[in-house]
């Protein structure tokens, strides 16, 4: 366990922060919310954000990669999985969405 923790400390980490204009997403949600509710589906902003992250990983594959052990090159992953945490008053739910690039927005709701 100590070896694993030491090895993880050597891995460079990447963080990114940006601001986005959500006006079009708000319009989309308001337009779809009624028909989604009639079908028994709650349409929130989270599926839109997750799908946007997935599309970004397809557009910029270097973000879906890891350094090789010799630190000489990037090893790109063929698919990507995205984890999402949702919390309510008494518990937290962590969902792992596998092979995100093949899912449409409706499948995420």
N, C-alpha and C positions, 0 to 999 in steps of 0.2 A: 504494500500500500504506500509506503514511503517513497519507493522508487517511482510509482505512478504519479504521485503528487509532485515529486521533483521534476519529472519529465513534463508534466503539464505546465509547470511554472516557466519552462523554457519556450513554450509555444507562444509566438506573438499573437496578441489579441487585436481585434479590429472593432471599433465602435464608430457609429455614424449618427449624426443628428441633423435634421433638416426641418423646415417648416413648409407646410403645403396649404394650398387654398382648397378648401373642401366644398366649395359652393356647388359644383356639378354633382358631387356625390350626394349632397343633401337633396338636390333636385331629383336625382335618380331614386333615392330612398322614398321620398314623398310620392313620387309617381307610381312606384311598385308596391308600396306598403299595403294599400287596400286590397289589391288582388292577391298578394301573398298571404295576408291574414285570412282571406276567404278560403284559401287552400290549406289553412292551418299552419302556415309558416311564418315565423317572426323574422322579418328582414331587418338586421341591424347593420351598423357600419363595419363591424369586425370582419365579415366575409369579404367585403370590398377591399379592406386594408390587406388582408392575407393574400388575396388574389393579386393585388398590386405588387406585393413583395415577391410573389412567385414569378410574375412577368418580368420584374426587374432582374431576378436571378437568371432568367433565360436571356435577357438582353445583355447582361454583364456577367458572363460565366466565371470571370476571375473572382467574383465574390462568393461563388459556390465551389471553393477549392481549398486545399490545404497544402502546406509546404511539405516537400519530401524530407525524409530524415536527414539527408545530407545538406538540406537547405539550398539546394541548387536549382530547384524548379517547383512549379505548382502542379499539383495533381488535381485535375478537375473531376468533379463528381458528375455522373450521368444524370441522376435524378436529384430531387431535393425534397426534403420533408420539413414541415414547419410546425413548431409547437406553439400552442396558444393556452394561456392561463386565464380562466374566468373565475371570479369570486362572487359568492353571495354571502348572506349574513352568517351562515353557519359552516360553510365548507368552501374549499377551492377545487376546481376541476381543471386538470391539465389534459389537453387533447393533442395528440400527435397526428397531423394530417400527412399521410404518406403519398408520395408521388404526386405532389401538388400540381405539377405542370400539366397533368392530364385531367384535372378536375375543372368543371365550369363553375361559374359563380352560383348557380342554382343548387349545385351539389354541396356547397359550403354552408347554406342556410339551415 
